[in-house]
Amino acid sequence: MSREKDSMTNDFEKTPSELVKQSANSWFSRLAPYRKAHDGRAIFETMLTVFLFMACWAVICAAVIFGHYWALLGTILSGFLIVRLFIIQHDCGHGSMFSSKKANDWAGRFIGVLTLTPYDVWKRGHALHHGGSGNLDRRGVGDDITTLTVAEYDALTRWQKLQYRLYRHPVVMFGIGPAYIFIIAQRLPWGDMPRGSRPWLSAMATNMGILAIYAALIFTVGWKAFLLIQVPTVAIGASIGVWMFYVQHQFEQTHWSRTGEWKRENAALHGSSYYDLPAPLMWLTGNIGVHHVHHLSSRIPFYNLPKILKDHPELKTIGRLTLWQSFKCVKLALWCERSKQMVSFSGRKTLSVAG
């Protein structure tokens, strides 16, 4: 009886994060009730987002046609709505948006025309990301952001270091890179050539859909209005999307480990952040900021994620990043295997001196 009392006392003395860490393996089963898709809710969320995106685009276009170019500021909102559409497509790829596999796949393919993302190509790459996220020996697969360890970086030649620094530079990472990926790279799936014709069919069908919609818009509103609205909309949406993906895994206390030590639940819970955004931004980004829960169980629809935090508030203590704190993640570029944290290029030198 005394031992049982001592055990209970010790549990009460632990912080919420310690309790969550202890039970990382049990979370998958505990989250089972939230994995059920609700088709009515899914249809509503999808139709609402598509309508808002189209309405936003139309309002900006009408204003621009009448010479009110200040309305182009609205492309920030249309860019965010592209991100929300992408999250719906993302959930379709996980089979979580609708209860039917066919409904998920066809909705994902149609939305892919709006997000410029071939659904079947992206679906496979993202599955690889989930299968090895946080595993140092499985980097470079799927849609991961390339991340080197301190030791790997120090072993590079001067030219290779410059390349990596350019890749991790904010202008490239959040500006040039996202625009290149969504506008150019995703048009042709060169990396999936060994997989046969399916990736090409997905990419070509998406491209044909894009051409049809863009041609109709250009015919209706003209080249000038189309380019003034669509180019910044796609560029802003792409940058926001990559930024979200970046801060969800590239934060200081994230989790990386080698294959022998890697465990999916621990990597999911501690290698993915809880990006605690203001409510409007959380809505516009489809609750994907609750990323640690998403990685624990990817079959949970995005519209169920807020309820999980409400029912299990202890999850709010794990990997939490506020909007302001997230900006500090930009400088992080290397994983230090010794200190088990992400560090900046200058921070690596500090660690070397300290060691």
C-alpha positions in Angstrom: 0.0 0.0 0.0 2.9 2.3 0.9 4.6 1.6 -2.5 1.4 2.4 -4.4 1.0 5.6 -2.5 4.6 6.6 -3.2 4.0 5.9 -6.9 0.9 8.1 -7.0 2.8 10.9 -5.2 5.6 10.7 -7.8 3.2 10.9 -10.6 1.6 14.1 -9.2 5.1 15.6 -8.8 5.9 15.1 -12.5 5.3 17.8 -15.1 2.6 17.3 -17.8 5.4 16.9 -20.4 7.0 14.1 -18.4 3.7 12.3 -18.1 3.1 12.6 -21.8 6.6 11.4 -22.6 6.2 8.3 -20.4 3.0 7.4 -22.3 4.1 8.1 -25.9 3.6 4.5 -26.9 0.0 4.5 -25.6 -1.2 7.6 -27.5 -2.0 5.9 -30.7 -4.7 3.7 -29.1 -5.9 6.7 -26.9 -6.5 8.7 -30.0 -8.5 6.1 -31.8 -11.9 7.7 -31.1 -10.8 10.8 -33.0 -9.9 8.9 -36.2 -13.4 8.7 -37.5 -14.1 10.8 -40.6 -17.4 12.6 -40.8 -18.4 13.0 -44.4 -20.9 15.8 -43.8 -18.2 17.9 -42.0 -15.7 17.0 -44.7 -18.0 18.2 -47.5 -18.7 21.4 -45.6 -15.1 22.2 -45.0 -14.1 21.4 -48.5 -16.9 23.4 -50.2 -16.5 26.3 -47.8 -12.8 26.6 -48.5 -13.2 26.3 -52.3 -15.9 28.9 -52.2 -13.9 31.4 -50.1 -10.9 30.9 -52.3 -12.9 31.6 -55.5 -14.8 34.5 -53.9 -11.5 36.1 -52.7 -9.9 35.7 -56.1 -13.0 37.2 -57.8 -13.2 40.2 -55.5 -9.5 41.0 -56.0 -9.9 40.6 -59.8 -12.9 42.9 -59.9 -11.0 45.6 -57.9 -7.9 45.3 -60.1 -9.9 45.5 -63.3 -11.3 48.9 -62.1 -7.8 50.1 -61.3 -7.8 49.5 -57.5 -4.4 47.8 -57.3 -4.3 48.0 -53.6 -6.7 45.1 -53.6 -3.7 42.9 -54.5 -3.0 42.9 -50.8 -5.8 40.4 -50.8 -3.5 37.8 -52.3 -2.2 37.3 -48.8 -5.6 35.9 -47.9 -5.9 33.9 -51.1 -2.5 32.5 -50.5 -3.6 31.3 -47.0 -6.7 29.8 -48.5 -4.4 27.9 -51.0 -2.7 26.5 -47.9 -6.0 25.4 -46.4 -6.9 23.7 -49.6 -3.6 21.9 -49.5 -4.3 20.7 -45.9 -7.6 19.2 -47.2 -5.7 17.5 -50.0 -3.1 16.4 -47.4 -5.8 14.8 -45.3 -7.2 13.1 -48.4 -3.8 11.6 -48.9 -3.8 10.2 -45.4 -7.3 8.7 -46.0 -8.7 10.8 -43.2 -10.8 13.5 -44.8 -13.7 11.3 -46.0 -14.8 7.8 -44.9 -14.4 6.5 -48.5 -11.0 5.9 -50.1 -12.4 6.8 -53.5 -13.8 10.1 -52.1 -10.5 10.9 -50.6 -8.5 10.2 -53.7 -10.8 12.0 -56.2 -11.2 15.0 -53.9 -7.4 15.1 -53.5 -6.9 15.0 -57.2 -9.3 17.8 -58.0 -7.9 20.0 -55.2 -4.4 19.2 -56.6 -5.3 21.3 -59.7 -5.9 24.3 -57.4 -2.8 23.7 -55.3 -0.6 22.8 -58.4 0.2 19.5 -56.6 -0.1 16.1 -58.4 -2.0 14.2 -55.7 -0.8 10.7 -56.4 2.9 11.8 -56.6 2.7 13.9 -53.5 0.8 11.2 -51.5 3.6 8.7 -51.9 6.4 11.1 -51.0 4.5 12.3 -47.9 3.9 8.8 -46.8 7.7 8.2 -46.8 8.1 11.4 -44.7 5.8 9.9 -42.1 7.5 6.5 -42.2 10.9 7.9 -41.3 10.4 11.3 -39.7 13.1 11.9 -37.1 15.2 9.0 -38.2 18.8 10.2 -39.0 19.4 7.2 -41.2 16.3 7.8 -43.4 16.9 11.4 -44.3 16.4 12.4 -47.9 13.3 10.4 -48.6 9.8 11.8 -49.2 9.4 15.5 -48.8 11.8 16.1 -45.9 13.8 19.3 -45.6 17.5 18.3 -46.0 19.1 18.5 -42.6 22.8 17.7 -41.9 24.4 16.9 -38.5 27.2 19.1 -37.2 29.7 16.3 -37.9 28.5 15.9 -41.5 28.6 19.6 -42.1 32.2 19.9 -40.8 33.3 17.1 -43.1 32.1 18.9 -46.2 34.4 20.8 -48.6 34.2 24.6 -48.7 32.1 24.5 -51.9 29.7 21.9 -50.4 29.3 24.1 -47.2 28.5 27.1 -49.4 25.8 25.0 -51.2 24.2 23.9 -47.9 24.3 27.4 -46.5 22.6 28.8 -49.7 20.0 26.0 -49.4 19.2 26.9 -45.8 19.2 30.7 -46.4 15.7 32.2 -45.7 15.4 33.7 -49.2 15.9 30.3 -50.8 14.1 28.2 -48.1 11.0 30.4 -47.9 11.1 32.3 -51.2 12.8 30.9 -54.2 12.6 27.3 -53.2 8.8 27.1 -52.6 8.0 28.9 -55.8 10.3 26.6 -57.7 8.8 23.5 -56.2 5.1 24.4 -56.7 5.4 26.2 -60.1 8.1 24.2 -61.8 9.3 21.0 -60.1 5.9 19.5 -59.6 5.0 19.7 -63.3 7.3 16.7 -64.1 7.9 13.9 -61.6 11.5 13.0 -62.7 12.4 11.5 -59.4 9.5 8.9 -59.7 10.5 7.5 -63.1 11.3 4.0 -61.7 7.7 3.8 -60.5 6.3 3.5 -64.0 3.5 5.5 -65.6 1.3 6.3 -62.5 3.3 9.3 -61.3 3.3 10.7 -64.9 -0.4 10.2 -65.3 -1.0 12.0 -62.1 1.3 14.9 -63.0 0.0 15.2 -66.6 -3.6 15.1 -65.5 -3.0 17.8 -63.0 -1.2 19.9 -65.5 -4.0 19.6 -68.0 -6.5 20.6 -65.3 -4.3 23.6 -64.5 -4.1 24.6 -68.1 -7.8 24.4 -68.6 -8.6 26.6 -65.5 -5.9 29.1 -66.3 -6.9 29.3 -70.0 -10.5 30.0 -68.9 -9.4 32.7 -66.4 -7.1 34.4 -68.9 -9.9 34.4 -71.5 -12.3 35.9 -69.0 -10.2 38.5 -67.2 -7.1 38.9 -69.4 -3.4 38.1 -69.0 -2.6 41.2 -66.9 -5.2 40.6 -64.1 -4.6 36.9 -64.1 -0.9 37.2 -63.6 -1.2 40.0 -61.1 -3.4 37.9 -58.9 -2.4 34.3 -59.5 1.4 34.6 -59.4 1.5 36.2 -55.9 -1.3 33.9 -54.7 0.7 30.8 -55.6 4.0 32.2 -54.4 2.6 33.4 -51.0 0.7 30.1 -50.5 3.9 28.1 -51.4 6.0 30.1 -49.0 3.5 29.8 -46.1 3.2 26.1 -46.7 7.0 25.5 -46.6 7.2 27.7 -43.6 4.6 25.7 -41.8 6.4 22.4 -42.7 9.7 23.9 -41.6 8.7 25.0 -38.1 6.8 21.7 -37.5 10.1 19.8 -37.6 13.0 22.3 -37.5 12.8 23.7 -34.0 15.5 23.6 -31.3 14.2 20.7 -29.1 13.0 18.5 -32.0 13.8 14.8 -32.0 16.3 12.9 -34.2 17.8 9.5 -33.6 19.5 6.6 -35.4 17.7 3.6 -36.5 18.5 1.4 -33.5 17.1 4.0 -31.1 14.4 5.4 -33.3 10.8 4.8 -32.2 7.9 6.1 -34.3 5.8 7.3 -31.3 8.6 9.2 -29.7 9.7 10.7 -33.0 6.1 11.8 -33.7 5.5 13.3 -30.3 8.8 15.0 -29.8 10.0 15.5 -33.4 6.9 17.5 -34.4 6.0 20.8 -32.9 2.7 22.2 -31.6 2.6 25.5 -33.5 0.3 27.5 -31.2 -1.0 30.1 -33.7 -3.7 32.7 -33.1 -7.2 31.2 -33.9 -7.6 32.9 -37.3 -4.3 31.6 -38.5 -4.9 28.1 -37.1 -8.2 28.0 -39.1 -6.5 29.2 -42.3 -3.8 26.6 -42.0 -6.2 23.8 -41.3 -5.0 23.1 -37.7 -1.9 21.5 -39.1 0.0 23.4 -36.3 -1.2 20.5 -34.0 1.5 18.6 -35.8 2.7 16.3 -33.0 -0.8 14.9 -32.7 -1.0 14.5 -36.5 2.2 12.5 -36.6 1.0 10.3 -33.7 -2.0 9.4 -35.8 -2.2 10.7 -39.3 -5.7 9.2 -39.9 -7.2 11.9 -37.6 -9.1 14.5 -39.8 -7.8 18.1 -39.4 -11.3 19.2 -38.1 -10.9 16.8 -35.1 -7.5 18.1 -33.9 -8.8 21.0 -31.8 -11.1 18.7 -29.8 -8.1 16.5 -29.0 -6.2 19.5 -27.4 -9.4 20.3 -25.5 -9.8 16.8 -24.2 -6.1 16.3 -23.5 -4.6 19.7 -22.6 -1.4 18.0 -21.5 -0.5 17.7 -25.2 -0.3 21.5 -25.3 2.9 21.3 -23.3 4.8 19.3 -25.9 7.0 21.1 -28.5 4.9 24.2 -28.2 6.0 27.1 -30.4 4.3 30.5 -30.4 4.3 32.7 -33.6 7.0 34.9 -32.1 9.1 31.9 -31.0 8.9 30.3 -34.4 10.7 33.2 -36.1 13.8 32.2 -34.0 13.8 28.8 -35.8 15.0 30.4 -39.0 18.6 30.4 -37.9 18.6 26.7 -37.0 20.4 24.6 -39.7 22.2 21.6 -38.1 21.4 18.8 -35.8 23.9 18.3 -32.9 24.0 14.6 -32.0 25.8 15.4 -28.8 23.5 18.0 -27.3 20.4 16.5 -29.0 19.2 19.8 -30.4 19.1 21.9 -33.6 21.7 24.6 -33.7 22.7 27.5 -36.0 25.9 27.6 -38.0 27.4 30.0 -35.3 26.0 27.9 -32.5 27.9 24.9 -33.8 31.2 26.8 -33.2 30.1 27.6 -29.7 29.5 23.9 -29.1 32.9 23.1 -30.4 34.6 25.5 -28.1 32.6 24.3 -25.1 33.5 20.7 -26.0 
